[in-house]
């Protein structure tokens, strides 16, 4: 089935910006960008609209002819709502349910939802598949999983199909780390600006990583999706390593000396998670991930070139 009218909610975000630039290369697609800011940060001619996801009149006006929606909007990270769980409900869950309740009554064929692999599963010392037990311990992870469950509800109620991508730690060019998200980019920025990085805990926390351009290439495949089937994928590369191992890689490829400072562990951080990405690779057997060393070096050179004077 042809999916030509594509909406991206959260188009000004890290993933949204890269996704827009990727999809704009396909002349058969008509993109519609949405966000909470007044204007688009992208310098292109793609229509952008500031939208209130709680306003059904606005949804009715702008989504009546949309085929597929990328829902990338998120107002928090695990650390930011640890002390205030109600804000997860108010800022993330409530707008999402309002949006689905309105948009499900139109002709939207599928919603692509970006979930959080590092928070919905909880700690695990073995590989987790999409069907593994979920044990989120942070408000952020609890609400992300709840949002997934609401997609199940709207599929049953309105036959609204979905693709859920449980994304690991994304890094790469043009990421905004000001809200505390993005350990790779944060480290690189701190190395360039301050010649030191800060690690919470002993550095043994295990995380999965994925380069933004790899993530976008896989996310873009939903445009060619089967609209009669819903899918759930772990979206991560084969790079699973501790924070200390990540620092070792950075030291090998970055031509700058820097100090490492260890501080108290944050309760909101997942101590270890091992993602099994075999499902998405079995569906796309020709896909190959970028080398982490090369991707980190490209990210470093981009930050170095574009750093504020």
TORKOL-4160 file (C-alpha; in steps of 0.2 Angstrom, whole numbers, padded with zeros to 4 digits, m for minus):
309
<pt num="1" X="0000" Y="0000" Z="0000"/>
<pt num="2" X="0007" Y="0017" Z="m0005"/>
<pt num="3" X="0011" Y="0029" Z="0010"/>
<pt num="4" X="0014" Y="0046" Z="0003"/>
<pt num="5" X="0009" Y="0058" Z="0016"/>
<pt num="6" X="0021" Y="0057" Z="0030"/>
<pt num="7" X="0020" Y="0067" Z="0046"/>
<pt num="8" X="0034" Y="0069" Z="0059"/>
<pt num="9" X="0029" Y="0075" Z="0076"/>
<pt num="10" X="0045" Y="0081" Z="0085"/>
<pt num="11" X="0053" Y="0086" Z="0069"/>
<pt num="12" X="0065" Y="0098" Z="0078"/>
<pt num="13" X="0073" Y="0085" Z="0089"/>
<pt num="14" X="0089" Y="0075" Z="0085"/>
<pt num="15" X="0080" Y="0060" Z="0077"/>
<pt num="16" X="0067" Y="0071" Z="0069"/>
<pt num="17" X="0080" Y="0082" Z="0060"/>
<pt num="18" X="0089" Y="0068" Z="0053"/>
<pt num="19" X="0074" Y="0058" Z="0048"/>
<pt num="20" X="0067" Y="0073" Z="0039"/>
<pt num="21" X="0083" Y="0076" Z="0029"/>
<pt num="22" X="0083" Y="0057" Z="0024"/>
<pt num="23" X="0065" Y="0056" Z="0019"/>
<pt num="24" X="0066" Y="0073" Z="0009"/>
<pt num="25" X="0077" Y="0064" Z="m0003"/>
<pt num="26" X="0062" Y="0053" Z="m0009"/>
<pt num="27" X="0052" Y="0064" Z="m0021"/>
<pt num="28" X="0037" Y="0053" Z="m0020"/>
<pt num="29" X="0034" Y="0058" Z="m0002"/>
<pt num="30" X="0025" Y="0073" Z="0005"/>
<pt num="31" X="0032" Y="0078" Z="0022"/>
<pt num="32" X="0022" Y="0087" Z="0035"/>
<pt num="33" X="0032" Y="0093" Z="0050"/>
<pt num="34" X="0025" Y="0096" Z="0068"/>
<pt num="35" X="0033" Y="0102" Z="0084"/>
<pt num="36" X="0030" Y="0112" Z="0100"/>
<pt num="37" X="0042" Y="0126" Z="0094"/>
<pt num="38" X="0035" Y="0141" Z="0084"/>
<pt num="39" X="0047" Y="0138" Z="0069"/>
<pt num="40" X="0056" Y="0123" Z="0061"/>
<pt num="41" X="0075" Y="0123" Z="0064"/>
<pt num="42" X="0078" Y="0115" Z="0047"/>
<pt num="43" X="0082" Y="0126" Z="0032"/>
<pt num="44" X="0071" Y="0118" Z="0019"/>
<pt num="45" X="0054" Y="0121" Z="0012"/>
<pt num="46" X="0045" Y="0107" Z="0021"/>
<pt num="47" X="0029" Y="0113" Z="0029"/>
<pt num="48" X="0030" Y="0115" Z="0048"/>
<pt num="49" X="0016" Y="0118" Z="0060"/>
<pt num="50" X="0017" Y="0121" Z="0079"/>
<pt num="51" X="0004" Y="0110" Z="0086"/>
<pt num="52" X="m0005" Y="0106" Z="0102"/>
<pt num="53" X="m0007" Y="0087" Z="0103"/>
<pt num="54" X="m0021" Y="0089" Z="0116"/>
<pt num="55" X="m0031" Y="0099" Z="0103"/>
<pt num="56" X="m0042" Y="0088" Z="0093"/>
<pt num="57" X="m0048" Y="0102" Z="0082"/>
<pt num="58" X="m0030" Y="0104" Z="0076"/>
<pt num="59" X="m0027" Y="0086" Z="0074"/>
<pt num="60" X="m0043" Y="0085" Z="0063"/>
<pt num="61" X="m0037" Y="0099" Z="0053"/>
<pt num="62" X="m0019" Y="0093" Z="0049"/>
<pt num="63" X="m0020" Y="0074" Z="0050"/>
<pt num="64" X="m0036" Y="0070" Z="0039"/>
<pt num="65" X="m0025" Y="0065" Z="0024"/>
<pt num="66" X="m0009" Y="0058" Z="0033"/>
<pt num="67" X="m0005" Y="0040" Z="0029"/>
<pt num="68" X="0009" Y="0037" Z="0042"/>
<pt num="69" X="0015" Y="0046" Z="0057"/>
<pt num="70" X="0032" Y="0046" Z="0065"/>
<pt num="71" X="0029" Y="0050" Z="0084"/>
<pt num="72" X="0045" Y="0057" Z="0090"/>
<pt num="73" X="0040" Y="0069" Z="0103"/>
<pt num="74" X="0047" Y="0067" Z="0121"/>
<pt num="75" X="0048" Y="0079" Z="0135"/>
<pt num="76" X="0059" Y="0070" Z="0147"/>
<pt num="77" X="0074" Y="0059" Z="0150"/>
<pt num="78" X="0075" Y="0046" Z="0165"/>
<pt num="79" X="0085" Y="0058" Z="0176"/>
<pt num="80" X="0074" Y="0073" Z="0173"/>
<pt num="81" X="0058" Y="0065" Z="0180"/>
<pt num="82" X="0065" Y="0054" Z="0193"/>
<pt num="83" X="0059" Y="0066" Z="0207"/>
<pt num="84" X="0043" Y="0071" Z="0198"/>
<pt num="85" X="0034" Y="0056" Z="0191"/>
<pt num="86" X="0018" Y="0066" Z="0188"/>
<pt num="87" X="0027" Y="0076" Z="0175"/>
<pt num="88" X="0029" Y="0060" Z="0164"/>
<pt num="89" X="0010" Y="0058" Z="0164"/>
<pt num="90" X="0007" Y="0076" Z="0160"/>
<pt num="91" X="0020" Y="0080" Z="0147"/>
<pt num="92" X="0021" Y="0063" Z="0138"/>
<pt num="93" X="0007" Y="0051" Z="0142"/>
<pt num="94" X="m0008" Y="0063" Z="0141"/>
<pt num="95" X="m0003" Y="0072" Z="0125"/>
<pt num="96" X="0000" Y="0055" Z="0117"/>
<pt num="97" X="m0017" Y="0047" Z="0122"/>
<pt num="98" X="m0026" Y="0063" Z="0116"/>
<pt num="99" X="m0017" Y="0062" Z="0100"/>
<pt num="100" X="m0021" Y="0044" Z="0097"/>
<pt num="101" X="m0039" Y="0046" Z="0102"/>
<pt num="102" X="m0041" Y="0060" Z="0088"/>
<pt num="103" X="m0030" Y="0053" Z="0074"/>
<pt num="104" X="m0037" Y="0035" Z="0075"/>
<pt num="105" X="m0053" Y="0041" Z="0068"/>
<pt num="106" X="m0045" Y="0047" Z="0052"/>
<pt num="107" X="m0037" Y="0037" Z="0038"/>
<pt num="108" X="m0019" Y="0036" Z="0046"/>
<pt num="109" X="m0013" Y="0019" Z="0042"/>
<pt num="110" X="0001" Y="0017" Z="0054"/>
<pt num="111" X="0010" Y="0026" Z="0069"/>
<pt num="112" X="0028" Y="0024" Z="0071"/>
<pt num="113" X="0033" Y="0026" Z="0089"/>
<pt num="114" X="0050" Y="0029" Z="0096"/>
<pt num="115" X="0051" Y="0020" Z="0113"/>
<pt num="116" X="0066" Y="0018" Z="0125"/>
<pt num="117" X="0075" Y="0001" Z="0125"/>
<pt num="118" X="0086" Y="0007" Z="0140"/>
<pt num="119" X="0072" Y="0010" Z="0151"/>
<pt num="120" X="0057" Y="m0002" Z="0147"/>
<pt num="121" X="0066" Y="m0018" Z="0150"/>
<pt num="122" X="0074" Y="m0013" Z="0167"/>
<pt num="123" X="0091" Y="m0021" Z="0172"/>
<pt num="124" X="0096" Y="m0037" Z="0163"/>
<pt num="125" X="0112" Y="m0048" Z="0163"/>
<pt num="126" X="0107" Y="m0057" Z="0147"/>
<pt num="127" X="0101" Y="m0052" Z="0130"/>
<pt num="128" X="0083" Y="m0046" Z="0129"/>
<pt num="129" X="0072" Y="m0049" Z="0114"/>
<pt num="130" X="0056" Y="m0039" Z="0110"/>
<pt num="131" X="0046" Y="m0052" Z="0120"/>
<pt num="132" X="0057" Y="m0052" Z="0135"/>
<pt num="133" X="0050" Y="m0048" Z="0152"/>
<pt num="134" X="0048" Y="m0029" Z="0155"/>
<pt num="135" X="0053" Y="m0022" Z="0172"/>
<pt num="136" X="0054" Y="m0003" Z="0170"/>
<pt num="137" X="0060" Y="0005" Z="0187"/>
<pt num="138" X="0060" Y="0024" Z="0182"/>
<pt num="139" X="0045" Y="0035" Z="0178"/>
<pt num="140" X="0052" Y="0038" Z="0161"/>
<pt num="141" X="0052" Y="0019" Z="0157"/>
<pt num="142" X="0036" Y="0015" Z="0165"/>
<pt num="143" X="0027" Y="0029" Z="0154"/>
<pt num="144" X="0036" Y="0023" Z="0138"/>
<pt num="145" X="0030" Y="0006" Z="0141"/>
<pt num="146" X="0012" Y="0012" Z="0145"/>
<pt num="147" X="0012" Y="0022" Z="0128"/>
<pt num="148" X="0016" Y="0006" Z="0119"/>
<pt num="149" X="0002" Y="m0003" Z="0128"/>
<pt num="150" X="m0010" Y="0011" Z="0122"/>
<pt num="151" X="m0005" Y="0008" Z="0105"/>
<pt num="152" X="m0011" Y="m0010" Z="0108"/>
<pt num="153" X="m0027" Y="m0003" Z="0114"/>
<pt num="154" X="m0030" Y="0008" Z="0098"/>
<pt num="155" X="m0025" Y="m0006" Z="0087"/>
<pt num="156" X="m0039" Y="m0017" Z="0095"/>
<pt num="157" X="m0052" Y="m0002" Z="0095"/>
<pt num="158" X="m0049" Y="0006" Z="0078"/>
<pt num="159" X="m0037" Y="m0006" Z="0069"/>
<pt num="160" X="m0023" Y="0008" Z="0070"/>
<pt num="161" X="m0007" Y="m0001" Z="0066"/>
<pt num="162" X="0010" Y="0003" Z="0073"/>
<pt num="163" X="0029" Y="0001" Z="0072"/>
<pt num="164" X="0037" Y="0002" Z="0089"/>
<pt num="165" X="0056" Y="0005" Z="0089"/>
<pt num="166" X="0064" Y="0003" Z="0106"/>
<pt num="167" X="0080" Y="0013" Z="0103"/>
<pt num="168" X="0096" Y="0011" Z="0112"/>
<pt num="169" X="0108" Y="0026" Z="0115"/>
<pt num="170" X="0109" Y="0036" Z="0099"/>
<pt num="171" X="0124" Y="0047" Z="0095"/>
<pt num="172" X="0130" Y="0057" Z="0080"/>
<pt num="173" X="0131" Y="0074" Z="0072"/>
<pt num="174" X="0120" Y="0088" Z="0078"/>
<pt num="175" X="0113" Y="0081" Z="0094"/>
<pt num="176" X="0108" Y="0093" Z="0107"/>
<pt num="177" X="0114" Y="0087" Z="0124"/>
<pt num="178" X="0108" Y="0102" Z="0134"/>
<pt num="179" X="0094" Y="0092" Z="0142"/>
<pt num="180" X="0107" Y="0078" Z="0148"/>
<pt num="181" X="0103" Y="0066" Z="0134"/>
<pt num="182" X="0117" Y="0057" Z="0124"/>
<pt num="183" X="0132" Y="0050" Z="0133"/>
<pt num="184" X="0143" Y="0049" Z="0118"/>
<pt num="185" X="0140" Y="0067" Z="0112"/>
<pt num="186" X="0141" Y="0074" Z="0130"/>
<pt num="187" X="0158" Y="0066" Z="0132"/>
<pt num="188" X="0165" Y="0072" Z="0116"/>
<pt num="189" X="0158" Y="0090" Z="0119"/>
<pt num="190" X="0166" Y="0090" Z="0137"/>
<pt num="191" X="0183" Y="0084" Z="0130"/>
<pt num="192" X="0183" Y="0098" Z="0118"/>
<pt num="193" X="0177" Y="0111" Z="0129"/>
<pt num="194" X="0184" Y="0106" Z="0146"/>
<pt num="195" X="0197" Y="0092" Z="0143"/>
<pt num="196" X="0187" Y="0081" Z="0156"/>
<pt num="197" X="0172" Y="0070" Z="0157"/>
<pt num="198" X="0161" Y="0065" Z="0172"/>
<pt num="199" X="0155" Y="0047" Z="0174"/>
<pt num="200" X="0141" Y="0043" Z="0187"/>
<pt num="201" X="0146" Y="0027" Z="0196"/>
<pt num="202" X="0161" Y="0016" Z="0193"/>
<pt num="203" X="0159" Y="0016" Z="0174"/>
<pt num="204" X="0154" Y="m0002" Z="0173"/>
<pt num="205" X="0136" Y="0001" Z="0167"/>
<pt num="206" X="0132" Y="m0008" Z="0151"/>
<pt num="207" X="0124" Y="0001" Z="0137"/>
<pt num="208" X="0119" Y="m0002" Z="0119"/>
<pt num="209" X="0123" Y="0011" Z="0106"/>
<pt num="210" X="0118" Y="0016" Z="0088"/>
<pt num="211" X="0124" Y="0029" Z="0076"/>
<pt num="212" X="0111" Y="0041" Z="0071"/>
<pt num="213" X="0113" Y="0038" Z="0052"/>
<pt num="214" X="0111" Y="0019" Z="0055"/>
<pt num="215" X="0095" Y="0022" Z="0066"/>
<pt num="216" X="0088" Y="0034" Z="0053"/>
<pt num="217" X="0091" Y="0021" Z="0039"/>
<pt num="218" X="0081" Y="0008" Z="0048"/>
<pt num="219" X="0067" Y="0020" Z="0054"/>
<pt num="220" X="0065" Y="0025" Z="0036"/>
<pt num="221" X="0060" Y="0008" Z="0031"/>
<pt num="222" X="0043" Y="0010" Z="0040"/>
<pt num="223" X="0038" Y="0021" Z="0025"/>
<pt num="224" X="0038" Y="0004" Z="0015"/>
<pt num="225" X="0029" Y="m0005" Z="0029"/>
<pt num="226" X="0016" Y="m0018" Z="0028"/>
<pt num="227" X="0001" Y="m0008" Z="0034"/>
<pt num="228" X="m0009" Y="m0023" Z="0039"/>
<pt num="229" X="0004" Y="m0028" Z="0052"/>
<pt num="230" X="0011" Y="m0020" Z="0068"/>
<pt num="231" X="0029" Y="m0023" Z="0072"/>
<pt num="232" X="0040" Y="m0021" Z="0088"/>
<pt num="233" X="0059" Y="m0019" Z="0086"/>
<pt num="234" X="0074" Y="m0017" Z="0097"/>
<pt num="235" X="0084" Y="m0004" Z="0087"/>
<pt num="236" X="0103" Y="m0005" Z="0092"/>
<pt num="237" X="0119" Y="m0010" Z="0084"/>
<pt num="238" X="0130" Y="m0024" Z="0090"/>
<pt num="239" X="0140" Y="m0012" Z="0101"/>
<pt num="240" X="0136" Y="m0016" Z="0119"/>
<pt num="241" X="0149" Y="m0010" Z="0131"/>
<pt num="242" X="0152" Y="m0002" Z="0148"/>
<pt num="243" X="0155" Y="0016" Z="0150"/>
<pt num="244" X="0173" Y="0013" Z="0154"/>
<pt num="245" X="0175" Y="0003" Z="0138"/>
<pt num="246" X="0167" Y="0017" Z="0128"/>
<pt num="247" X="0180" Y="0029" Z="0136"/>
<pt num="248" X="0194" Y="0018" Z="0131"/>
<pt num="249" X="0187" Y="0018" Z="0113"/>
<pt num="250" X="0186" Y="0037" Z="0113"/>
<pt num="251" X="0204" Y="0038" Z="0120"/>
<pt num="252" X="0210" Y="0028" Z="0105"/>
<pt num="253" X="0203" Y="0039" Z="0092"/>
<pt num="254" X="0202" Y="0056" Z="0099"/>
<pt num="255" X="0218" Y="0066" Z="0097"/>
<pt num="256" X="0215" Y="0075" Z="0114"/>
<pt num="257" X="0220" Y="0071" Z="0132"/>
<pt num="258" X="0207" Y="0072" Z="0145"/>
<pt num="259" X="0203" Y="0068" Z="0163"/>
<pt num="260" X="0190" Y="0056" Z="0169"/>
<pt num="261" X="0180" Y="0061" Z="0185"/>
<pt num="262" X="0169" Y="0048" Z="0194"/>
<pt num="263" X="0154" Y="0054" Z="0204"/>
<pt num="264" X="0140" Y="0045" Z="0214"/>
<pt num="265" X="0129" Y="0033" Z="0204"/>
<pt num="266" X="0112" Y="0040" Z="0199"/>
<pt num="267" X="0097" Y="0030" Z="0204"/>
<pt num="268" X="0088" Y="0034" Z="0187"/>
<pt num="269" X="0102" Y="0025" Z="0177"/>
<pt num="270" X="0100" Y="0007" Z="0172"/>
<pt num="271" X="0115" Y="m0003" Z="0177"/>
<pt num="272" X="0115" Y="m0015" Z="0163"/>
<pt num="273" X="0105" Y="m0019" Z="0147"/>
<pt num="274" X="0110" Y="m0031" Z="0133"/>
<pt num="275" X="0098" Y="m0029" Z="0118"/>
<pt num="276" X="0095" Y="m0043" Z="0105"/>
<pt num="277" X="0094" Y="m0035" Z="0088"/>
<pt num="278" X="0092" Y="m0051" Z="0078"/>
<pt num="279" X="0073" Y="m0047" Z="0074"/>
<pt num="280" X="0076" Y="m0031" Z="0064"/>
<pt num="281" X="0092" Y="m0039" Z="0056"/>
<pt num="282" X="0082" Y="m0054" Z="0051"/>
<pt num="283" X="0069" Y="m0043" Z="0043"/>
<pt num="284" X="0083" Y="m0033" Z="0034"/>
<pt num="285" X="0097" Y="m0045" Z="0031"/>
<pt num="286" X="0107" Y="m0034" Z="0019"/>
<pt num="287" X="0109" Y="m0020" Z="0032"/>
<pt num="288" X="0126" Y="m0017" Z="0040"/>
<pt num="289" X="0130" Y="m0006" Z="0055"/>
<pt num="290" X="0143" Y="0008" Z="0054"/>
<pt num="291" X="0159" Y="0005" Z="0063"/>
<pt num="292" X="0158" Y="0013" Z="0081"/>
<pt num="293" X="0176" Y="0020" Z="0079"/>
<pt num="294" X="0172" Y="0028" Z="0063"/>
<pt num="295" X="0155" Y="0035" Z="0068"/>
<pt num="296" X="0162" Y="0042" Z="0085"/>
<pt num="297" X="0177" Y="0050" Z="0075"/>
<pt num="298" X="0164" Y="0058" Z="0063"/>
<pt num="299" X="0154" Y="0065" Z="0077"/>
<pt num="300" X="0169" Y="0072" Z="0086"/>
<pt num="301" X="0175" Y="0081" Z="0070"/>
<pt num="302" X="0158" Y="0088" Z="0067"/>
<pt num="303" X="0157" Y="0094" Z="0085"/>
<pt num="304" X="0175" Y="0101" Z="0084"/>
<pt num="305" X="0171" Y="0110" Z="0068"/>
<pt num="306" X="0154" Y="0117" Z="0074"/>
<pt num="307" X="0159" Y="0122" Z="0092"/>
<pt num="308" X="0154" Y="0139" Z="0098"/>
<pt num="309" X="0168" Y="0151" Z="0098"/>
